[in-house]
Amino acid sequence: MDILTLLPFIVLIGAMFLMTRSAKKKQQAAAQMRDQMQPGTGVRTIGGLYATVKEVNDDTVLLEAAPGVHLVFAKNAIGAVLTDDEYNRIVHGDDDLASDTHVVPDDASSLTGADHADADAKLDLGKKTEKADEPDTTDTVEKADTAEDGAEPKDGKADGEADAK
């Protein structure tokens, strides 16, 4: 056999070795990270739940998601063990950079540049009414006399009305 015919097989075996080696390293790093968990450590599960470790067993971990809320998770479900600073920043919002951030206003009036007098003026989006003494009853009478398809009812009564006319 020629060396050129064996070369693709050698390259394929080498690539498979490198892929399995890197995957094995990732698994060992994850297992080592999970073994470093101690009670009081902040963790993130693979589902995105942030909690504090209360108890570590062989295959399970008891987490406290909120005061008095205890959950049992498999050790494999722990996605990351967080440092105290990172956990407090994410969960409690403790951030040293919070004073440098801009405050977002509750309304958009400051973003539009409109004067406060214009912003206080109310825009009427309701129907225009006729005179207050003469209510417009033509719409209600026409609706009562016609059916949904626009045809006149046989006896002049609308649905649900006993003596309409």
C-alpha positions, 0 to 999 in steps of 0.5 A: 500500500502506498502512504498516500492512500493511508494519509486520509485515514491518518488525518481522520483519526488525528482529528477525532483524537483532537475533538475528543480530547478537547471535549474531555478537557471541557468535561473535566473543567466542568466537573472540577467547577462543580466540585468547588461548590461550597455552602454559601456559594452563588451559582447559575443553573443551566436553566438560568436560575440564580441561587445560593448553595445550601448543601452539596451531596454526591449527585445533588445540590440543595439551592436556595432561590429565595429566602425560604425557597429550597430546591434540589438540583442535580450537580450536572444542572449547575452551569456556573459557580459565581464569585461573590461579587458577580453573584451580588451584582447580578442578583442584588443589583450591587453595582459600583458603576450604577452612579455613572449610568444615565437615568431613563425618564418615566415618560417620553416628554423629555425625549421629544423636546416638547414644552411642558405647556404643550405636554399638559394639553389633553388631546380629545380622541373621543366622538364629537357629541351634538348638543347635550339637550338633544342626544342623537338616537338615530343610530340606536334606533337604526341598529335595533331595527336592522339585523346583522346582515342589514335586512329588516326583522320580520316583526320589527323586533330586534334580538332580545327585545320583546316589544320593540317598534 
